[in-house]
């Protein structure tokens, strides 16, 4: 990639440039779009001209201000579909935009890098908010001092390996009802409610890549019944491969007994409550200045 050569070409006044976008979903699927009238290819990505995708002008600023823009496009069967948007497959997808010399794609420059935010669909089209990298700085920072753990199971703070068979079941759908209630031939070795509060991830079929939070988990004879908080936005069927990841209620006792991970507990189980903070010396007790939690 030669940015200097591209700049030299732009200075001639008779330019052969276009824009190219690469959209990389969280499941690894990559889409390429261009506003040129023929297909282009570089970085192992094919940029298609008939997608109907375009973007508003991007204004870059200095400092740490947030650079956002929008992309407009047409819903189509071979590119971005209404069903994929509804299923959340494009939520948080990474976006890179280049200014490209179409007669020599080696001359190009990255003009925008960020992710997709809110997506609005109407009349066969969509409008996607593009958020720049500085959007991540526009997030609340710090931590809350609570009795419960602030980590997410398996993250860098928690350090529990969710790929461990003790905490992740590799199974297949036996019966599904309304994309919300699932039955699995998986009664053992996991105890009742083991996956409650955890996550179900779809590994094959039409809903591959989707995941949902588990509301309920109970054993019914030789089967396990999993109920989701909300129905999956795509169809599943008998035989679809699924991962069931154990749930964590964020309590220190659960961290110690279920995960044997109390050393990494990110909460403060012994923090005094409001009653303790408002307590006063009592005439029927020892007021010796010692601990009030003895």
C-alpha positions as CSV (number, residue, x, y, z in Angstrom):
1,X,0.0,0.0,0.0
2,X,1.5,3.3,-1.1
3,X,-0.1,6.4,0.5
4,X,2.6,8.7,-1.0
5,X,1.8,7.5,-4.5
6,X,-1.9,8.1,-3.9
7,X,-1.2,11.6,-2.7
8,X,0.8,12.3,-5.8
9,X,-2.1,11.1,-7.9
10,X,-4.5,13.3,-6.0
11,X,-2.4,16.3,-6.7
12,X,-2.7,15.9,-10.4
13,X,-6.4,17.0,-10.3
14,X,-7.6,14.2,-12.6
15,X,-8.2,11.5,-10.1
16,X,-9.2,7.9,-10.4
17,X,-10.4,7.2,-6.8
18,X,-13.3,5.6,-5.1
19,X,-14.2,4.4,-1.6
20,X,-14.1,0.8,-0.3
21,X,-15.6,-0.6,2.9
22,X,-14.8,-3.8,4.7
23,X,-17.4,-5.0,7.3
24,X,-16.2,-7.8,9.5
25,X,-18.8,-9.4,11.7
26,X,-18.0,-10.8,15.1
27,X,-18.5,-14.3,13.7
28,X,-15.6,-13.7,11.3
29,X,-17.7,-13.2,8.1
30,X,-16.3,-10.4,5.9
31,X,-18.3,-8.3,3.4
32,X,-16.7,-5.8,1.0
33,X,-18.4,-2.9,-0.7
34,X,-17.3,-0.1,-3.1
35,X,-18.9,2.9,-4.8
36,X,-16.9,2.1,-7.9
37,X,-18.8,0.7,-10.9
38,X,-16.7,-2.5,-11.1
39,X,-15.5,-5.0,-8.5
40,X,-12.2,-4.4,-6.8
41,X,-10.1,-6.7,-4.6
42,X,-7.2,-6.4,-2.1
43,X,-6.3,-7.8,1.3
44,X,-8.1,-11.0,0.2
45,X,-11.4,-9.1,0.2
46,X,-13.7,-8.7,-2.8
47,X,-15.4,-5.3,-2.9
48,X,-18.7,-5.5,-4.7
49,X,-20.1,-2.5,-6.6
50,X,-23.8,-3.5,-6.7
51,X,-24.5,-3.5,-2.9
52,X,-26.0,-0.1,-2.9
53,X,-23.8,0.9,0.1
54,X,-22.7,4.5,0.5
55,X,-21.4,6.6,3.4
56,X,-21.7,10.2,4.4
57,X,-18.6,12.3,4.4
58,X,-16.2,11.6,7.2
59,X,-14.9,14.5,9.1
60,X,-11.7,13.8,11.1
61,X,-10.8,15.9,14.1
62,X,-7.8,16.2,16.2
63,X,-7.7,15.3,19.9
64,X,-10.0,12.8,21.5
65,X,-13.4,13.9,20.1
66,X,-15.6,11.1,18.8
67,X,-15.8,10.8,15.0
68,X,-19.1,9.2,13.9
69,X,-20.8,9.0,10.5
70,X,-23.4,6.9,8.8
71,X,-23.6,4.2,6.1
72,X,-26.6,3.8,3.9
73,X,-27.5,0.7,1.9
74,X,-30.0,-1.6,0.3
75,X,-31.1,-4.9,1.9
76,X,-30.2,-7.7,-0.5
77,X,-30.2,-11.5,-0.4
78,X,-26.4,-11.9,-1.1
79,X,-25.1,-9.1,1.1
80,X,-26.8,-7.6,4.2
81,X,-30.2,-9.1,4.8
82,X,-33.0,-8.1,7.1
83,X,-32.9,-11.4,8.9
84,X,-29.2,-11.0,9.7
85,X,-29.7,-7.5,11.1
86,X,-32.7,-8.7,13.1
87,X,-30.5,-11.6,14.5
88,X,-27.9,-9.1,15.6
89,X,-25.2,-10.5,13.4
90,X,-24.0,-7.0,12.4
91,X,-24.1,-5.5,15.9
92,X,-20.6,-4.2,16.8
93,X,-19.1,-5.4,13.5
94,X,-15.7,-3.8,12.6
95,X,-15.7,-1.4,9.7
96,X,-12.7,-0.1,7.7
97,X,-13.0,2.4,4.9
98,X,-10.3,3.2,2.3
99,X,-9.8,5.8,-0.3
100,X,-8.6,3.7,-3.3
101,X,-7.1,4.4,-6.7
102,X,-9.3,2.1,-8.7
103,X,-6.9,1.6,-11.6
104,X,-4.1,0.6,-9.1
105,X,-5.5,-0.6,-5.8
106,X,-2.1,-0.8,-4.3
107,X,-2.4,3.0,-3.9
108,X,-4.9,3.4,-1.1
109,X,-5.2,5.0,2.3
110,X,-7.4,4.1,5.4
111,X,-9.8,6.9,6.0
112,X,-11.9,5.4,8.8
113,X,-11.7,2.6,11.2
114,X,-14.4,1.8,13.8
115,X,-17.5,-0.3,14.3
116,X,-21.3,-0.4,13.5
117,X,-23.6,1.1,16.1
118,X,-27.3,1.5,15.8
119,X,-29.0,0.1,12.7
120,X,-32.3,1.4,11.4
121,X,-34.3,-0.5,8.7
122,X,-37.1,1.0,6.6
123,X,-38.6,0.3,3.2
124,X,-36.0,-2.2,2.1
125,X,-33.0,-0.1,3.1
126,X,-30.9,0.3,6.2
127,X,-29.0,3.1,7.9
128,X,-26.1,2.1,10.1
129,X,-24.3,4.4,12.5
130,X,-20.5,4.1,12.1
131,X,-18.6,4.8,15.4
132,X,-14.9,5.7,15.3
133,X,-12.2,4.2,17.5
134,X,-12.5,7.1,20.0
135,X,-16.1,6.0,20.7
136,X,-14.5,3.5,23.2
137,X,-13.3,6.5,25.2
138,X,-16.9,7.7,25.5
139,X,-17.6,5.0,28.1
140,X,-18.0,5.2,31.9
141,X,-14.9,4.2,33.7
142,X,-14.1,3.0,37.2
143,X,-15.7,0.3,39.3
144,X,-18.5,-0.1,41.8
145,X,-17.8,-1.5,45.3
146,X,-20.4,-4.2,45.7
147,X,-20.8,-7.5,47.5
148,X,-21.2,-9.2,44.2
149,X,-18.5,-9.8,41.6
150,X,-18.1,-7.2,38.8
151,X,-16.3,-9.6,36.4
152,X,-18.0,-11.5,33.5
153,X,-17.5,-15.3,33.7
154,X,-14.3,-16.1,31.7
155,X,-13.0,-12.6,31.2
156,X,-9.5,-11.4,32.2
157,X,-10.6,-10.5,35.7
158,X,-12.5,-13.8,36.3
159,X,-9.9,-16.1,34.6
160,X,-12.2,-19.1,34.6
161,X,-11.7,-21.2,31.5
162,X,-15.2,-21.5,30.0
163,X,-13.9,-24.0,27.5
164,X,-13.4,-26.5,30.4
165,X,-15.9,-29.3,30.0
166,X,-16.9,-28.8,33.6
167,X,-18.3,-25.4,32.6
168,X,-19.2,-25.9,29.0
169,X,-21.4,-28.7,27.6
170,X,-21.0,-29.6,23.9
171,X,-24.4,-31.0,23.0
172,X,-27.2,-30.9,20.3
173,X,-30.8,-29.7,20.3
174,X,-33.2,-32.5,21.0
175,X,-36.5,-30.6,21.0
176,X,-37.2,-26.9,20.5
177,X,-40.4,-25.0,21.3
178,X,-40.9,-21.4,20.0
179,X,-37.1,-20.8,19.8
180,X,-37.2,-20.2,23.5
181,X,-37.5,-23.6,25.3
182,X,-35.0,-26.3,24.4
183,X,-34.6,-29.9,25.5
184,X,-31.3,-31.7,25.5
185,X,-30.4,-35.3,26.3
186,X,-28.0,-34.0,28.9
187,X,-29.1,-34.7,32.5
188,X,-25.7,-35.7,33.8
189,X,-23.1,-34.8,35.0
190,X,-24.3,-31.2,35.5
191,X,-26.6,-30.6,38.5
192,X,-30.0,-28.9,38.3
193,X,-29.8,-25.1,37.5
194,X,-26.1,-25.5,36.6
195,X,-26.5,-23.4,33.4
196,X,-29.0,-20.9,34.8
197,X,-27.8,-17.4,34.1
198,X,-25.3,-18.7,31.6
199,X,-25.2,-18.5,27.8
200,X,-26.4,-20.8,25.0
201,X,-24.3,-20.5,21.8
202,X,-25.5,-22.0,18.5
203,X,-22.7,-23.8,16.7
204,X,-24.4,-25.0,13.5
205,X,-27.6,-24.6,11.5
206,X,-29.4,-21.4,10.4
207,X,-28.8,-19.7,13.7
208,X,-25.1,-20.4,13.8
209,X,-23.1,-17.7,15.7
210,X,-26.0,-16.5,17.7
211,X,-26.2,-16.7,21.5
212,X,-28.7,-16.0,24.2
213,X,-28.8,-15.7,28.0
214,X,-30.3,-18.7,29.8
215,X,-33.3,-17.9,32.1
216,X,-34.0,-21.3,33.5
217,X,-32.3,-24.7,33.7
218,X,-33.9,-27.8,35.1
219,X,-33.6,-31.6,34.8
220,X,-36.7,-33.5,33.6
221,X,-36.0,-37.2,33.8
222,X,-33.2,-38.0,31.4
223,X,-33.4,-34.5,29.7
224,X,-32.4,-31.0,30.5
225,X,-34.8,-28.2,29.8
226,X,-33.2,-24.8,29.0
227,X,-35.4,-21.7,28.8
228,X,-34.1,-18.5,27.3
229,X,-35.0,-15.0,28.4
230,X,-36.2,-14.2,24.9
231,X,-36.6,-16.3,21.7
232,X,-33.7,-16.6,19.3
233,X,-34.3,-14.4,16.2
234,X,-33.4,-17.3,13.8
235,X,-34.7,-20.8,13.4
236,X,-33.1,-23.8,15.1
237,X,-33.9,-27.5,14.7
238,X,-33.2,-30.9,16.1
239,X,-29.6,-31.8,15.8
240,X,-28.2,-28.3,15.7
241,X,-24.9,-28.2,17.7
242,X,-25.0,-26.1,20.9
243,X,-22.6,-25.0,23.6
244,X,-24.1,-24.5,27.1
245,X,-21.9,-22.3,29.3
246,X,-22.4,-22.4,33.1
247,X,-24.1,-19.6,34.8
248,X,-22.7,-17.4,37.6
249,X,-24.8,-15.4,40.1
250,X,-21.8,-13.3,41.1
251,X,-21.9,-14.4,44.7
252,X,-18.6,-15.2,46.6
253,X,-20.0,-18.6,47.7
254,X,-20.7,-19.6,44.1
255,X,-17.3,-18.5,43.1
256,X,-15.7,-20.6,45.8
257,X,-17.9,-23.8,45.6
258,X,-18.9,-23.9,41.9
259,X,-15.8,-22.5,40.2
260,X,-13.1,-22.9,42.8
261,X,-12.0,-19.4,41.9
262,X,-12.4,-17.2,45.0
263,X,-8.8,-15.9,44.6
264,X,-10.0,-14.0,41.5
265,X,-13.4,-12.9,42.9
266,X,-13.9,-9.2,41.9
267,X,-16.5,-8.3,44.5
268,X,-16.3,-7.2,48.2
269,X,-18.4,-9.7,50.1
270,X,-17.4,-8.3,53.5
271,X,-18.2,-4.6,52.8
272,X,-20.4,-3.1,55.5
273,X,-24.0,-2.5,54.6
274,X,-26.2,0.6,55.3
275,X,-27.3,-0.7,58.6
276,X,-23.7,-1.0,59.9
277,X,-22.9,2.5,58.7
278,X,-25.8,3.9,60.6
279,X,-25.2,2.0,63.8
280,X,-24.5,3.7,67.1
281,X,-23.0,2.6,70.4
282,X,-25.5,0.6,72.5
283,X,-25.9,0.7,76.3
284,X,-26.3,-3.1,76.5
285,X,-23.0,-3.9,74.7
286,X,-19.3,-3.3,75.0
287,X,-18.2,0.1,73.6
288,X,-14.5,-0.6,73.6
289,X,-13.7,0.8,70.2
290,X,-13.2,-2.6,68.7
291,X,-14.8,-4.2,65.6
292,X,-18.6,-4.0,65.3
293,X,-18.7,-7.1,63.1
294,X,-17.3,-9.6,65.7
